[in-house]
Amino acid sequence: MADKSTSYGDEKARSERRSEMARALARGGMDGVHVLTLEQAKEVLSPKHQEIVEALGQGEFESVGTLARELERDKGQVSRDLGLLAEHGIVTFETDGRSKSPRLTQAHVVIEPIV
């Protein structure tokens, strides 16, 4: 069985490296960067999720339903996909009454290098 303190320490170090990578990219002129681990990328950047991210990067949508219609997909599935993207910090929602407008949290999503 793996030592939990070691795995926590490893994850903390990886998190710090991702933060430093985002800062380094910002210093180099690439602001608005969200850095994912390879494991996170495998989970959240499926073709359907990428389609959502690309659509949100190209324009604003007043609601999940509007985005679903634009993508010609089921609203419930798009809502679940957005929820997963939100869990990983890629998407957020602006609320106006009962309407939730999905927005990208950052302009760029990059995957941490494998070392």
C-alpha positions as CSV (number, residue, x, y, z in Angstrom):
1,M,0.0,0.0,0.0
2,A,1.3,3.5,-0.9
3,D,2.1,5.9,1.8
4,K,-0.6,8.6,1.7
5,S,1.8,11.3,3.0
6,T,4.2,10.6,0.1
7,S,1.4,10.7,-2.5
8,Y,0.0,14.0,-1.0
9,G,3.5,15.5,-1.1
10,D,4.0,14.4,-4.7
11,E,0.6,15.9,-5.7
12,K,1.4,19.1,-3.8
13,A,4.7,19.4,-5.6
14,R,3.0,18.8,-9.0
15,S,0.4,21.4,-8.2
16,E,3.2,23.9,-7.3
17,R,4.9,23.1,-10.6
18,R,1.7,23.7,-12.6
19,S,1.2,27.0,-10.8
20,E,4.8,28.0,-11.6
21,M,4.3,26.9,-15.2
22,A,1.2,29.2,-15.5
23,R,3.2,32.1,-14.0
24,A,6.1,31.5,-16.4
25,L,3.8,31.5,-19.4
26,A,2.2,34.7,-18.1
27,R,5.6,36.3,-17.7
28,G,6.3,35.3,-21.3
29,G,3.2,37.1,-22.5
30,M,0.7,34.2,-22.5
31,D,-1.8,35.4,-19.9
32,G,-5.0,33.5,-19.0
33,V,-3.5,30.0,-18.8
34,H,-5.0,27.0,-17.0
35,V,-2.6,24.1,-16.6
36,L,-3.9,20.5,-16.4
37,T,-2.2,17.4,-15.4
38,L,-2.0,14.6,-18.0
39,E,-4.5,12.6,-16.0
40,Q,-6.9,15.5,-15.9
41,A,-6.5,16.1,-19.6
42,K,-7.3,12.5,-20.4
43,E,-10.5,12.9,-18.4
44,V,-11.7,16.3,-19.5
45,L,-10.5,16.8,-23.0
46,S,-12.5,14.2,-24.9
47,P,-13.6,15.3,-28.4
48,K,-17.1,16.4,-27.1
49,H,-15.5,18.4,-24.3
50,Q,-13.0,20.0,-26.7
51,E,-16.0,20.9,-28.9
52,I,-17.5,22.8,-25.9
53,V,-14.2,24.5,-25.0
54,E,-13.7,25.6,-28.7
55,A,-17.3,26.9,-28.9
56,L,-16.9,28.9,-25.7
57,G,-13.6,30.3,-26.9
58,Q,-15.3,31.6,-30.1
59,G,-18.3,33.3,-28.5
60,E,-20.5,33.8,-25.6
61,F,-23.7,31.8,-25.0
62,E,-26.5,33.1,-22.9
63,S,-27.4,29.7,-21.5
64,V,-26.5,26.0,-21.5
65,G,-29.5,25.4,-23.8
66,T,-28.2,28.0,-26.3
67,L,-24.8,26.3,-26.3
68,A,-26.5,22.8,-26.7
69,R,-28.5,24.0,-29.7
70,E,-25.4,25.5,-31.3
71,L,-23.6,22.2,-30.9
72,E,-26.7,20.2,-32.0
73,R,-26.4,18.2,-28.8
74,D,-28.7,17.2,-25.9
75,K,-29.0,19.9,-23.3
76,G,-28.7,17.4,-20.4
77,Q,-25.5,15.9,-21.8
78,V,-23.9,19.3,-22.5
79,S,-24.9,20.4,-18.9
80,R,-23.1,17.2,-17.5
81,D,-20.1,17.9,-19.7
82,L,-20.0,21.5,-18.5
83,G,-20.2,20.3,-14.9
84,L,-17.1,18.1,-15.4
85,L,-15.2,21.0,-17.0
86,A,-16.2,23.3,-14.1
87,E,-15.0,20.7,-11.6
88,H,-11.5,21.0,-13.3
89,G,-11.6,24.8,-13.3
90,I,-11.9,25.1,-17.1
91,V,-15.5,26.5,-17.1
92,T,-17.5,28.7,-14.8
93,F,-21.1,29.9,-14.9
94,E,-22.5,33.4,-14.8
95,T,-26.0,33.3,-13.4
96,D,-28.9,35.6,-14.3
97,G,-32.1,34.4,-12.6
98,R,-32.5,30.8,-13.5
99,S,-30.2,31.0,-16.6
100,K,-26.6,29.9,-16.3
101,S,-24.2,31.2,-18.9
102,P,-21.1,29.0,-19.4
103,R,-17.8,30.9,-19.7
104,L,-14.2,29.8,-20.0
105,T,-12.1,30.6,-16.9
106,Q,-9.0,31.2,-18.9
107,A,-8.1,31.9,-22.5
108,H,-5.7,28.9,-22.8
109,V,-5.6,25.3,-21.5
110,V,-2.2,23.6,-21.5
111,I,-1.1,20.2,-20.3
112,E,1.9,20.0,-17.9
113,P,5.0,18.5,-19.4
114,I,5.7,14.8,-18.6
115,V,8.9,14.6,-16.7
